[in-house]
Amino acid sequence: MTSLESAALTIEEGIDFILSHFQEPIWPRTIFTPKEKQLLVYDKEEALAIFKKANLLNCRINAYPGYTEFGGVNRQAPNFIFIDLDLSHFNCRDTLDKTLSSVLKNIDENFRGAYPTVIWSGNGYHIYLPI
């Protein structure tokens, strides 16, 4: 297996991990790359091909499916909570970490033991909580 194939497996696993947070229907879904901006795709393979074309830099998957049913408005009920804790809004990393602990405690108390995915971006924490 080449290093590119190994990297592709890791990328696919990452996409699968992110998609595991979402409820059906998974596709179609909007993705983002700096070059393509917002683009509606219809399956994981299409998203992966576009992400590779963007050199896997700054690629994102929308948390909600891209369907509309009434006058062009996406009427899906909220089923996913995003919380961003950006380091630039805190005076130091220690304060940011204490805030993260407090937010996770509140989630645990208010969502009956749910534990979200927490991702460190290099500039802060991104908390993903499917509901």
GIWOBEL-V103337 format. One line per field, one symbol per residue. ss: DSSP state (~ for helix, > for strand, _ for the rest). phi: phi as a letter, one per 40 degrees, with the letter a starting at -180 (. if undefined). Layout:
ss=???
phi=???
This chain:
ss=__~~~~~~~~~~~~~~~~~_________>>>>>___>>>>>__~~~~~~~~~~______>>>>>>____>__>______>>>>>>>~~~___~~~~~~~~~~~~~~~~~~______>>>>___>>>>>>>_
phi=.ccccccccccccccdccccccccccbcacbbbdccgcacbbacccccccccccfgbfcbbccbccbbbafgbcbccdaabbbbbcdccbcacccccccddccccccdccbfgcbccbbcchbibbbbbcb
